[in-house]
Structure formats: C-alpha cells, structure tokens
C-alpha cells in the first residue's frame, strides 16, 4: 500500500500504522530492522511527533515493533515472508527465528535516508490536481508520456533499442509476466538462471511452462545479467555477446531482468542485452522500486517488434495495474531530472556506508582478512582466514542474529568468504556488527 495522508479514510496515526504494518507483514521491513526515530519519521512525513508516537505505540501493542531502551524501535518477528537481495520472496520465518535477527545484511530494503519523501509528495499532490485526468482509467499499456520519458531514458542510459510503442508499464514484474506469458505460449520450456526467483517461476508454471535448469533444453531464458548472483556478479560484454549468439542460433527468447544496473562502483553500466541484440529476441524488464521506494510499484517491459502485433490484439482486454497518479507523478519526476540526482544520491549514500563498514572490518581483523567492495555499491566482501567455511560462518552468524551471504569455492580453501549488503542496516550499528563478527570468528 502507499501512504496517502490526504485520503481522509482514517485518522493520520492509523494511516501511518497501516503503512508500516503493511511493510512489516509483506517482508519489506525485515525482523530486526530499526524503525526511523519518531523525530525523523515526523519530519519525513510532515506530521507531528505525537501522531508518529501514537502510531508506533499501536504497532508495539500489536507486536509488530518493540522498543529497546536508549536505542529505539525495532521490527519484531510477525513477518510472514522474508526478502532476499534479489528482491523476491523466499522461505517463511517463524516469530521465534525472526526475533533473533538483529542485523540483516542480506536485505533488499532501502536505507531510511535514501529517499526524499517531501519531494515525491509534491509530485503526487501536483498530479492529483489534474481533476479531469483522475476521473478516467489509465491507458492499458501505461500513460503515453511516461512511456516516452522511459524510452528516452533506456535509449540514452542503457543503449536500448525501442520506441514508446514497445514499452508496457505495470505494477511489478509479476504483473508484466502475466501479460507476457500468453504472448509466448508457443514456447514450452523456460530456464531461470537464478532459481531463487520463485515468484517468476510460479507465473510461468501457472501458464503451463516447464521449468528446466538446462539452458540447452530451454525455449526461454530468464536472465539478470547485471546481477547474476546474490554477490552482485555482472555479466561481461563478451559473455553477453556469446549468449546472444547462442540464443539466436537456437531460437531462444531471452527475458532480461535489468534491475540494479545503475549501481556500479568501478565501471559504467554495461549495455543491456536488449540493446546489444538490436531490440530483437529479447524482452527487457526493469523497475523503479529500487531507485525510489519498494512501495512504489512501477515496472516496465520492452517488447520486441515481433511480439507487438500479438500484444496489440489483446491489450484492450487488460486493465492497467499501476496507479495512474503515480505514473504521472513519476513522469514529471523524470522530466525534471530527479532520477539522475536520486541515483547519484544512492551511490553516494551506499558507497559511503560500504567504505565505513570496510574500514571497520579491516581495523578489526587486520592481516587475518581481505576486505574489498564488490562491483555493486551495496556489497562488502570479506575473506577471513579461519577454520570455518563461508557457509559455516554464515550459519553461526545467523544463530547470533546476523544475516550475511556466503561464497565457498575450491580456490578459497582456508578462507571463509562472506558478503554484507549495506542497504538496510544503519551505520550506527556497524561497530556492534563488526564486534559480533569478530567474536564469532574467535
């Protein structure tokens, strides 16, 4: 749900309560996450501290958050589903397990300081003043002016090949896949490079596709070349070109999920597969949720020209799933150049967090460790000389309330390789995290 303080449907403290409750029960605020302070939340939302405090007390009374003296409010274990760095739902978590999680370095949730709520609120208010437009349903394919702006963005920033007519807007990747699957029914087998994406696989299964782990047997290949694994690996240009050549030779359709492509430390984003293919035989997916807020459910799909006639025949039968007001607000937000400034802000915020964490880890472990920042601006990699494997260290850390990624390989014998995402955990918690990790390693 989105927080609309001017809807008049309930008191403001209850709207704040419902907003945070929704974030918690859907897993977008993970167990152990520190809530924004009452003061900061009041400033961000433009409300009184009394209103925020009342909402927090209600959340605490219902068991969604807990107050820790001299520290603040933290999310408890009433979460039903957790979210991985890939941004997809994973295994369910019991309340007892979730309550033990103090620091989640595998989360895809955003930092509380990453977004200017007041700026976004101004664009939403401006959109709602367009009374006549708000009286009509949105275009099934998405508002045309937003598709024009998105087209300009992906052509210039991602080297995509498309026109506004190729772009379809929807509320998240699942909604878009529900539109795509009927268009490619002639294909039977789909291979997901990352099998953690259960939300995607279930959509294809519902449409009768067979899920295979063998690329050679696949008619459709679902790839995330800008985020190949939980550790943020990026597919090189050479491998992208080889993949396109292979798929063209065997008539495989590629679905390119290009999330996280903007967040690179040491290099510019690599051209997308769709652009390298000249727009043919690749369906391109991307989202604004990571750049803005997870609760702003606006994603888009670029269909190749070969699929457009099939879509044109059916699009009038589908309702638009994305909010019209949010589409128009985002359109003006992009036109005014705020996306570029938002990306710069996020890179600066997360790279500073990663550098701070890296410094603390190097200071704590010294020559016992190799600490470096990954290609993604979110991740800090740590190789520790110890008797444990990365998996064993990850499991011991989890027992102590610390969630991290791990990576084991033959090349890293004698090392425990873990990675920590800096998205969610506040900088103020880093010293305690490093001390805990050092205690676990011994």
Secondary structure, 3 states (H helix, E strand, C coil): CCCCCCCCCCCHHHHHHHHHHHHHHCCCCCCCCECCCHHHHHHHHCCCHHHHHHHHHHHHHCCCEEEECCCEEEECCCCCEEECCCCCEEEECCHHHHHCCCEECCCCCCCCCCCCHHHHHHHHHHHHCCHHHHCCCCCCCCCHHHHHHHHHHHHHHCCCCCCHHHEEEECCHHHHHHHHHHHHCCCCEEEECCCCCHHHHHHHHHCCCEECCCHHHCCEEEECCCCCCCCCCCCCHHHHHHHHHHHHHCCCEEEEECCCCCCCCCCCCCCCHHHHCCCCCEEEEEECCCCCCCCCCCEEEECCHHHHHHHHHHHHHCCCCCCHHHHHHHHHHHHCCHHHHHHHHHHHHHHHHHHHHHHHHHHHHHHHEEEEECCCCCEEEEEEECCCCHHHHHHHHHHCCEECEEECCHHHCCEEEEEEECCCCCHHHHHHHHHHHHHHHC
